[in-house]
Amino acid sequence: MNNKVFVGSLSFNTDQNGLAAYFASVGTVTSANIITDKMTGRSKGFGFVEFSSDAEAQAAVDKLNNTELDGRTLFVDLAQPRADKPAGGNRDGGYSNNR
């Protein structure tokens, strides 16, 4: 089941309500989420829109990819499952300076 789409190339002026309203033209939007930087709270320029059905998500890809919202040409595609990241938090290749 893939009822979620990835939306790239979002304007920094687009908010979640505007994103949901734009995508509502092709189906029932159950959620719209713009990804933000944890430190600044500023949009990272991409987000996800979830629909009530797979067919509506596919319609969004077919009808809204390469369309313009808030002055930017959107990239819309079906969302892919998130890749598993290795456990742990070391950024130094797994080595620790703790002795």
N, C-alpha and C positions, 0 to 999 in steps of 0.2 A: 504494500500500500504506500503510495507516494503522493500525498496531498499537500506537500509543502514545496514552495519554490524559493530559490535563491535569487535575490535582486542585487545586482552590482551596479556601480557607477552612480550611486545616489548623490544628489546634491546635499551639501551640508545644511541647507535650509529646509529639507524635507523632514517632517516629523512623522511619528507613527500613525497619527490620525489621518494625515494627508496620504500616506502610503496605503493605508487600509481603504480609504475612500476611492483612490485611483484604481485599485485592484478589484473593488466591489463591482466594477462595470462588467466583469466576466464571471462572477460567481459569489457565493456566500463566503466571506472572509471570517474565519474563526479567530485568527490572531495575526497581528503584524508587529514585527520586532526589528528595530534598527539597532545594530551592534555599535556600542560606544566604547571609547577608551576608558579603562577603569580609573586612570589618574585624573584625566581632564573632563570626562563626561561628554566629550565631543564625539560626534558620529565618525565611524571609521569608513563611511561611504558604502556600506552594504548592509543587507538585512534579509529577513525571511518573512514570507507571507504564507499562512496556512489556510487551506480551503476545506469546505465540508466534504468534498469528494475528489477523487483522483482525476475525474474528467474535467472538473473546474480548474485544477492545477494545470493540466495539459492545455486547456483553453487559454490560460494566462500566458503560458510560454508561447503558444501559437500567435496570440493577438497582441501581446504587450512587449515582446522582445524587440529591441531597436526602436521603441517609441520614446517620446520625450516627456519628462516630468521635471518641473522646476528648472528648466534650462539644461538638463542633462539627458543624454541618450542612455536608456537603461539596458542592461544585460539581464535577461530573465531566463532561467533554466530550472529544471527540476532539481531539488536539493538532493545532495548525496549524503549518505550516512557519514557521520563524523568518524574519522580514523582514530583508532585507539592510540593513545600516546603511552610511552613507557612510564612505569611508575617511578616515583621519586621526584626530587626537585633540584638535584644538583645540576648546575650548569657547567661544571668543570669535567665532564666526561665520567662522572660517577665517583670521582675521588673526593675525599674530604680532608680539610686541613685540621679537623678536630683530632686532638691526641689525648 
